[in-house]
Amino acid sequence: MVNYSNQIEFFNFESIDSTNDFLLKQPFNKKIQICIAKEQTQGKGQFNRKWLADKNTSILCSIKRNFPNISLNGLSLVVGLSIIKTLEKHYQIVGLKIKWPNDIYYKDKKLAGILLENIVQNQQQSLVIGFGVNINLAKDFSNDFDWIDLQRISKREIDIKKLTQEIIQQILLDCDYFVEVGWQGFIDKWQQYDYLKGQTKTIKNQTGIVQGVSSDGALIMNIDGKKQIFYSS
């Protein structure tokens, strides 16, 4: 196992508006920067959707890592695979799926979300990888999606701190491998976790049947008998 301890700068908060926004505001740093909070008041997901959580009920974490000047297409799916691998290994959970481009589902309910935000400064490329995992939400928790949490799935008490560390470690390992091989090194593994494949969906006002994900992480759909490609941004 790679030891990243000397390469990381940690920021821990009881409460913060957004872990992603905090790291986006930090100046360029050669170290990996990680922000963890017990509560977010202005958390966000893809397309500026809100990602809110009461204190100590979810993993709320963002990682800022430098990347060489390579395409990062497909990396949000890789982060999803990292989270699933960790949950399968430590909690023996089966049936998890990834909804392109950045959500993890269990039995049609959202368990986790991922938000990637890219920064380019002076020919340096940094990426903020934000992720939230529902751990033990209140029964009356309300959001704009059907949700589930890890404690309800596993029927076990969850050590949030330990699980956060395990997920971070796996994401960092998979990011290192991504730099070497790109999305191509993960696409075969992805196939078994594809939540949308075969479903009829509407993307950017176009409705068709999802056929899978391309070699560069784009969504492939069959619309009126024609192949269409959609990118997440």
Secondary structure as UniProt FT lines:
FT   HELIX           5..7
FT   STRAND          8..13
FT   HELIX           19..24
FT   STRAND          32..37
FT   HELIX           46..48
FT   TURN            55..56
FT   STRAND          58..67
FT   TURN            73..74
FT   HELIX           75..91
FT   STRAND          96..99
FT   TURN            100..102
FT   STRAND          103..106
FT   TURN            107..108
FT   STRAND          109..121
FT   TURN            122..123
FT   STRAND          124..134
FT   TURN            139..140
FT   HELIX           150..154
FT   HELIX           160..181
FT   HELIX           183..185
FT   HELIX           187..190
FT   HELIX           191..193
FT   TURN            197..198
FT   STRAND          200..203
FT   TURN            204..205
FT   STRAND          206..213
FT   TURN            215..216
FT   STRAND          219..223
FT   TURN            224..225
FT   STRAND          226..230
//
